[in-house]
Amino acid sequence: MRSEEQAVMRALHSRRQGAVLAYHGPAGVGKTHAAHDLLRRAGTRAHTLPATLPLADWPARLPPARALPGWAEAALRRLPDGDGALGALATLIAANAPVGVVVDDLHDATPAQASALLTLAELLGRARGVALLFTTRHTVPEGLAACAVEPLGAEATAALCAEELGPALPPEVCAWVHGRARGNPLFTLEYVRFLVRSGHLYSDGQRWHWRAPDEARLPGRIEALIDLTLERAGQHRAIMDARACVPDAPQDVWAHVANLSPEALEAGIHDLRQQGLLSGEHGTFSHPLYAEVLRAQVTPDLARTLARRALEAYRDDPLRAVAFLDAAQTPPAEAATLLERAAEEAQGRGLHAQAGALLARASDLTTPERRAVLAGQAAGLLQGSDLPRALELATLALREPTLAAQMLPLAATLSARTGGRAALDTLLDVQPPGVMVEGARILALQNIGDHTGALTRWEALNAAGQAAASVAVRSAVAMALLGTGRRHDAARELSALLAGPLSEPERQRLLGVQVMLLFHQGEYRAAADQAAETARAMQGTGNEVGASALWHNRAAFLRMLGELEEAMDSVRRALDARRRLGDARGTASSLGMLAELHLERGELDRAEDALSEAQGSLTYLDGAHFLLNNLGMLTSLYTLSDAPLSGELALHHARRALRLAGELDNPRLLVETLADASRAYARAGQGARALELAEQAQQRAATLSADPRTLSRNGVARGLALDALGRREEALAALEAAEATAREHLGDYEANRVALESARLQGDRGRLETLARQFEERGQGLGALLARRALGSPLAPAGEVRLRVLGPLELDGVAVRGELRRALLLRLLEARLQGRAEVTRLDLADDLYPGRPEAQALGALKQGVAALRAAAGHAVILTTPGGYALGEVPSDAAAFLARPALGLWRGPLPPETGEALREALHAALLREARAALDDDPAASARAARLVWEEDTLDEAALALTLEGLRRSGNHRSLSRLYSAAREQLAAVGVALPERWQEYLGAQTA
């Protein structure tokens, strides 16, 4: 509660003085509600009167007084301005003390009425036990205590929506309403009712169903209220119309659009602020919907006039000016010229996608002679951000013969990516045959994963044709060589290309190929680091397509290293970008990678969901390479699952994958498919067939420059096939050889996965326990699941956890949405861990809703508790005599404090975590990280880094992170981290040695 409101409460309770307070804010923000709520909390009767009510009518609207002095009765008959009349009215009100009078809409009162009301306020300020509360949209008159009524936040909006329709509303509904109403309570309720009336929100008796409106229509009652409010602008309507045209413009531009002098504009802004229509230093609308209503009501002639003035005002800023071209009805030639200027400026700022969109618009308006040139430029800029539009423009540019050599490779690649091989053939079959067409075909085939087809076309070219090929075509050939297992040939091709002169986009493309070469050489850490660095560089130049591919590949490398959380972050970046781009194949491919990571975390159901979504897309796409990857993932998923029918499903997908791999004639993919299928047959008990497939995989791999991953994978397949035949000693020998390969080349995670199979066959419970604990500590859920399954015991301790806070906040496996709901759970958890029986309602209300009136805060708290109970069950939060407590909800935080295991930490603590809980968990994490330094320095570094990244002044966490990286041999990350730490600490006056070796030496000295 604010101090002004507290003064009113004291006056009413003590009855030693009076109090006057004015609530101010825009229309519908809840001023009257705030006034009545204050009087309700004070336990005081309230009487509401409009500010426009003649004072002579006030006595009839107020309770009669039992013992009013005779002079006062006579004076009341002389209202409004007779001698002593206002004093008599104040006496009448005071005779009913304690009492509160709410005077609504002071801004509507005439000057004479306002003057009389202020005089009355002065008198009542001295009356005992009386509160006079005004509401106004204007600036509060000088001398009155003022209290601004702020818009509702997202959490309060959700509480108000729940109060109207119940607590089980989808959170997306409340977010949509808040995005439109922006915290205005009246608008909030109107939008909720609009959604119900229009059928976008309906209940089937069990739950609410939500479908977002295609267009955010303005409900009629809101529009009418805003329209009425805007009438107050009066003579300043031109200023408001101009502001709606240029809502974020500086005042000189605003003045030009309004056709006013700067002095006249400033005076108008002052008046509009007084009326509550504008606010802030820069004169922004008090509510964003005001601008929407103003723009809808402006006449076509005025809209054209305003837009033309804006064009004039922004003549030196083409990027802003182009927003007004259409409304100003600018002639096509003039518009095209301005669009080209704007595109040039956008490119200069590195805004390549925006520049492409501007040139695309210019190509529609320019002369026929220039149209193809602009379309080609636009296609090149848009290929990384809008594939369908880029293809349309590239195809248009291709009609110009002089541009064919430049545009054909781009058009072919875009055709293949968006329409598959059929679209590619349709495009290229009408082109004159030759080296140019073959180069374009090679690029396109490689782009859709047809490595064999790309190489076949390349090898069919004569020496002159190959020598004339562009860097883009030769880099595609290098990728195809890698894709078919010819690693050494790919390395030679890449070295030759990197030695020549290159543009920056060419260099970035080749670095992307080099990333894949590092992967095939088994250098997963280097590949992951270079992938991230190159992806960021590509994003900086607007190449979202290339960047998304690198984020996707980085996820695969990190998976090999067992760093599943960071891998998940990378694949989600790729998936988001590919969905934005409209890249169906890329999206399906990244869904497959997402599924693989869910699988590695032991989340088999989520993996199946992602693969099903990808499969639904790939069924209708021409991309056999991606479909084969998806079938391989499905084979692995069902091979590892112990659900009913999973063995049959594994065989079904394995057979489909084998047929498709045979049709593709890609040696590397066929080897992978044979190994996957062998494991599926071994799991089904068909040992002879499993061994046959495993031996085929080994024989075919021997003809390739096989990487260690392939050798280890084939060894595991052979070992499991031999075990299915009962040949236990041979099976163990094969698995031990596979583990040795993995341990030497692939790292501990892959090696431990193989060791798990050996320990299972040997019945070595001690080793299985050790492996299970290691997997659990590192967050490697699949390994833990398989180890516990082999031991015949459930996965622990994650299976007992309902509330996960050591990373993204989840309750029963579902992310907890809403900042205040999240804070509520964390405050109750903190109390539980501190041994407190409850947290009082008032403490929670003050903590979660600071500055809010007490009644509103308690009401919002009640709604938040109800919403959490509706989502996760009533028992999640218990009602106690004085407040609330966390129910029987086991947490990973409690598990970690009881039995520290680094694998329980999935990421940084939620930002809403209280300081006491944060410090306790971080201290325990650092202790466990130090203890793990000798046995698992990489895990120690990951844990310490979580603490350091949240508190970059914690040098103990920094030193432990650096030491863990040093001991695990990750010098590249070590150097980057230390460089960043030096910069951050230097900014606060802490100087670190130039070299990390000196720093660590000083720490251990």
Salt bridges, closest charged atoms under 4 A:
GLU5 OE1 - ARG2 NE 3.84
ASP37 OD1 - ARG40 NH2 2.61
ASP37 OD2 - ARG41 NE 3.26
ASP105 OD1 - HIS107 NE2 3.72
ASP108 OD2 - HIS107 NE2 3.78
ASP108 OD1 - ARG232 NH1 2.62
GLU155 OE2 - ARG821 NE 3.87
GLU164 OE2 - ARG193 NE 3.16
GLU172 OE2 - ARG817 NH1 2.79
GLU190 OE2 - ARG193 NH1 3.47
GLU190 OE2 - ARG221 NH1 3.32
ASP204 OD2 - HIS209 NE2 2.83
ASP241 OD1 - ARG237 NE 3.54
ASP248 OD2 - ARG320 NH1 3.65
ASP271 OD2 - HIS236 NE2 2.99
ASP271 OD1 - HIS270 ND1 3.62
GLU292 OE2 - ARG180 NH2 3.08
ASP301 OD1 - ARG304 NH2 2.71
GLU312 OE1 - HIS256 NE2 3.03
ASP317 OD2 - ARG320 NE 3.58
ASP326 OD1 - ARG361 NH2 3.75
GLU340 OE1 - ARG370 NH2 2.71
GLU345 OE2 - ARG349 NH2 2.37
ASP364 OD2 - ARG389 NH2 3.56
GLU392 OE2 - ARG389 NH1 2.91
ASP425 OD1 - ARG441 NH1 3.26
GLU438 OE2 - ARG441 NE 3.85
GLU438 OE1 - ARG457 NH1 3.38
ASP450 OD2 - ARG421 NH2 2.74
GLU459 OE2 - ARG486 NH1 3.06
ASP489 OD2 - ARG486 NE 3.07
ASP489 OD1 - ARG492 NH2 2.14
GLU493 OE2 - ARG474 NE 2.86
GLU504 OE2 - ARG507 NH2 2.92
ASP529 OD1 - ARG525 NH1 3.99
ASP529 OD1 - ARG976 NH2 3.62
GLU544 OE1 - ARG580 NH2 3.84
GLU563 OE2 - ARG525 NH2 2.10
GLU565 OE2 - ARG601 NH1 2.89
GLU566 OE2 - ARG554 NH2 2.60
ASP569 OD2 - ARG573 NE 3.38
ASP583 OD2 - ARG417 NH2 2.09
GLU596 OE2 - ARG559 NE 3.03
GLU600 OE2 - ARG559 NH1 2.79
GLU600 OE1 - ARG753 NH1 2.89
GLU603 OE1 - HIS598 ND1 2.65
GLU603 OE2 - ARG601 NH2 3.14
GLU613 OE2 - ARG579 NH2 2.96
ASP622 OD1 - ARG421 NH1 3.44
ASP642 OD2 - ARG789 NE 3.74
GLU672 OE2 - ARG668 NH1 2.97
GLU672 OE2 - ARG709 NH1 3.76
ASP676 OD1 - ARG713 NH2 2.60
GLU692 OE2 - ARG689 NH1 3.09
GLU695 OE2 - ARG718 NH1 3.19
ASP707 OD2 - HIS520 ND1 3.73
ASP723 OD1 - ARG728 NE 2.91
GLU730 OE2 - ARG727 NE 2.92
GLU739 OE2 - ARG743 NH2 2.84
GLU739 OE2 - ARG767 NH2 3.06
GLU744 OE1 - HIS745 NE2 3.67
ASP748 OD1 - ARG743 NH1 3.47
GLU750 OE2 - ARG559 NH2 3.24
GLU757 OE2 - ARG679 NH2 3.74
GLU757 OE1 - ARG760 NH2 2.98
GLU769 OE1 - ARG788 NH1 3.21
GLU776 OE2 - ARG788 NE 2.84
GLU810 OE1 - ARG804 NH1 3.24
ASP812 OD1 - ARG802 NE 2.75
ASP847 OD2 - ARG827 NE 2.68
GLU912 OE2 - ARG822 NE 2.98
ASP934 OD1 - ARG967 NH1 2.47
ASP936 OD2 - ARG778 NE 2.42
GLU949 OE2 - ARG945 NE 2.99
GLU950 OE1 - ARG918 NH1 2.16
GLU950 OE2 - HIS922 NE2 3.66
GLU963 OE2 - ARG966 NH2 2.44
GLU963 OE2 - ARG967 NE 2.83
